[in-house]
Amino acid sequence: MYEYLALFIALAGTLIAAYSDLKTTEISDWIPIIIGGSGIGIFFIKGVVANDFSLFRLSITTGILFLLIGYILYFLSQWGEGDTLIFGSVGFIIPYAFIFFPQNAFSLWYPFHFIANTFIIGFVYSLIYAMIISISSKELHAKLSSYFKEKYKFLFSMFAAYTLFYISIAWFSHNSYNIPYDILFSTTLHLFLIPVIFYPIVIVSRLVDNYAFKKNIPVSRLCVGDVLAENISEKSLSSKYWVGLEEADIKNIRSIKSHVMIKEGVRFAPTFFLAILFTWQCGSALSYIFLL
């Protein structure tokens, strides 16, 4: 019963956070407070009833671990503070694999399995989100076309050299160790394809970040929650961290500038809801990846 209640609160809370993030780019502080506070309360009550506070201590430890990782990513400007707090609150309320989770989720390393699920799902979600945003950006389309026209010879040369290297390794393995080519290719082709697929993705992601997620707008259009993409030293406003503007910040900016650069970024909160759902239904994503 305790675990079902914890899962329900986690799913409901992260779903509300996702809706709020997608609609307003803001996540209210009370959402992670309710999620995390409920987790601490549930496992404390369970500890009192069972006279065993091990799960309560695990809730505190896992929540603090998630907060620590979340704030590291926040200070690296990878996501906002709201994402950090939601991530931490999930650690407090689902600190271990519940009994009805799939078998491959059960492990002493469960927190790291959930972290991996979050980042893997977050990567896929971010790609889809960026693709949707980029479709409407004419400037991005022009930059992509220009980049690949300028770099296609270099990219083709890199691909040819990399393919030749892979074939040479396969030939050496076949002749030195008598490994059949069909076994070599069936077991290593996916490793060969990883950089082939991800290198263009990295290029496109950088262009999307620079041209689809950043825009120069009149200060009259600034709203609470907008994030600066430039430093405004006169008012001690920095774009280093992903922090939304307050009303006072907007008034200060309007007093000295006519236009300002802002950035949107991926609205990441839905990832936490999806990660919980995936962990509940499928367990650890790593177990599927290592089967490839």
QUICORRA-V15464 format. One record per residue. RES is the residue in three letters. OMEGA is omega in radians with two decimals (999 if undefined). Layout:
res = (RES RES)
omega = (OMEGA OMEGA)
This chain:
res = (MET TYR GLU TYR LEU ALA LEU PHE ILE ALA LEU ALA GLY THR LEU ILE ALA ALA TYR SER ASP LEU LYS THR THR GLU ILE SER ASP TRP ILE PRO ILE ILE ILE GLY GLY SER GLY ILE GLY ILE PHE PHE ILE LYS GLY VAL VAL ALA ASN ASP PHE SER LEU PHE ARG LEU SER ILE THR THR GLY ILE LEU PHE LEU LEU ILE GLY TYR ILE LEU TYR PHE LEU SER GLN TRP GLY GLU GLY ASP THR LEU ILE PHE GLY SER VAL GLY PHE ILE ILE PRO TYR ALA PHE ILE PHE PHE PRO GLN ASN ALA PHE SER LEU TRP TYR PRO PHE HIS PHE ILE ALA ASN THR PHE ILE ILE GLY PHE VAL TYR SER LEU ILE TYR ALA MET ILE ILE SER ILE SER SER LYS GLU LEU HIS ALA LYS LEU SER SER TYR PHE LYS GLU LYS TYR LYS PHE LEU PHE SER MET PHE ALA ALA TYR THR LEU PHE TYR ILE SER ILE ALA TRP PHE SER HIS ASN SER TYR ASN ILE PRO TYR ASP ILE LEU PHE SER THR THR LEU HIS LEU PHE LEU ILE PRO VAL ILE PHE TYR PRO ILE VAL ILE VAL SER ARG LEU VAL ASP ASN TYR ALA PHE LYS LYS ASN ILE PRO VAL SER ARG LEU CYS VAL GLY ASP VAL LEU ALA GLU ASN ILE SER GLU LYS SER LEU SER SER LYS TYR TRP VAL GLY LEU GLU GLU ALA ASP ILE LYS ASN ILE ARG SER ILE LYS SER HIS VAL MET ILE LYS GLU GLY VAL ARG PHE ALA PRO THR PHE PHE LEU ALA ILE LEU PHE THR TRP GLN CYS GLY SER ALA LEU SER TYR ILE PHE LEU LEU)
omega = (3.14 -3.07 3.10 3.11 3.13 3.13 -3.14 -3.13 -3.14 -3.13 -3.13 -3.11 -3.13 3.07 3.09 3.12 3.13 3.12 -3.13 -3.13 -3.13 -3.07 -2.99 -3.03 -3.14 3.03 -3.11 -3.10 -3.06 -3.11 3.09 3.10 3.14 -3.13 -3.11 3.13 3.10 3.12 3.13 -3.14 -3.12 -3.08 3.02 3.11 3.10 3.11 3.12 -3.12 -3.07 -3.06 -3.14 -3.04 -3.11 3.13 3.06 3.10 3.11 3.11 3.14 -3.08 -3.11 3.11 3.13 3.09 -3.13 3.10 -3.14 3.12 3.14 -3.12 3.03 3.12 3.10 -3.13 3.01 3.11 3.13 3.05 -3.08 -3.13 3.08 3.08 3.11 -3.09 3.08 3.12 3.11 -3.12 3.09 3.08 3.13 -3.01 3.04 -3.04 3.14 3.14 3.14 -3.00 -3.12 3.05 3.09 -3.05 -3.06 3.09 -3.06 -3.10 3.00 -3.13 -3.10 -3.12 -3.12 3.02 3.14 3.09 3.11 3.09 -3.12 -3.08 3.12 3.10 3.12 3.12 -3.14 3.13 -3.12 3.11 -3.13 -3.14 -3.13 3.12 -3.14 3.13 -3.03 -3.12 -3.06 -3.08 3.12 3.13 3.12 3.12 -3.14 -3.13 3.11 3.13 -3.13 -3.10 -3.07 3.04 -3.13 -2.97 -2.99 3.11 3.10 -3.13 3.12 3.12 3.11 3.14 3.14 3.14 -3.14 3.10 3.12 3.10 3.14 3.13 3.12 3.10 3.13 3.12 3.13 -3.14 3.13 -3.07 -3.10 -3.04 3.10 3.10 -3.14 -3.11 -3.10 3.10 3.12 -3.08 -3.11 -3.09 -3.06 -3.06 -3.13 3.07 3.09 -3.04 -3.07 3.12 3.12 -3.13 -2.96 3.13 3.06 3.12 3.12 3.13 -3.11 -3.14 3.12 3.13 3.10 -3.12 -3.07 -2.98 3.12 -3.07 3.12 3.13 3.12 -3.05 3.00 -3.11 3.11 -3.12 3.13 3.12 3.04 -3.12 3.07 -3.09 -3.13 3.02 3.09 3.09 3.05 -3.00 -3.12 -3.12 3.11 3.10 -3.07 3.07 -3.05 -3.12 -3.09 -3.08 3.14 3.14 3.01 -3.13 3.14 3.11 -3.12 3.11 3.13 -3.13 -3.12 -3.11 -3.07 -3.07 3.06 3.11 3.13 3.12 3.08 3.11 -3.14 -3.12 -3.13 3.06 -2.81 -3.01 3.11 -3.14 -3.08 3.06 -3.13 -3.14 3.09 -3.14 -3.14 -3.12 3.13 -3.03 -2.99 -3.13 -3.06 3.08 -3.12 -3.13 3.10 -3.13 -3.09 3.07 -3.11 999)
